[in-house]
Amino acid sequence: MLAEEAPIDWIRRLSPMEKALLERLASGSTISAAATAEFLSLRTANRRIAELRRRAGVSTTRELVGIYRSSRER
């Protein structure tokens, strides 16, 4: 997470594609299945997820999805 950014701010700034990827991952899809469903190459999906992990300040996709899930429940 960026130092000046509140923990949840990155979620509010998700693009529709980023949100769609996270929604699919949160519902149990693999990155590969999420990429296919969103008409992305696996490489592009992995790059976007890596950028989201960086913005969230986490090192794993599992952590990223956990943060996203908890933000949806609010």
MOLINQUI-V165305 format. One record per helix or strand of 2 or more residues. SS is the DSSP state (H for helix, E for strand). FROM is the first residue (numbers start at 1). TO is the last residue. If there is no record, write none. Layout:
SS FROM TO
SS FROM TO
This chain:
H 9 12
H 16 26
H 31 37
H 42 56
H 61 72
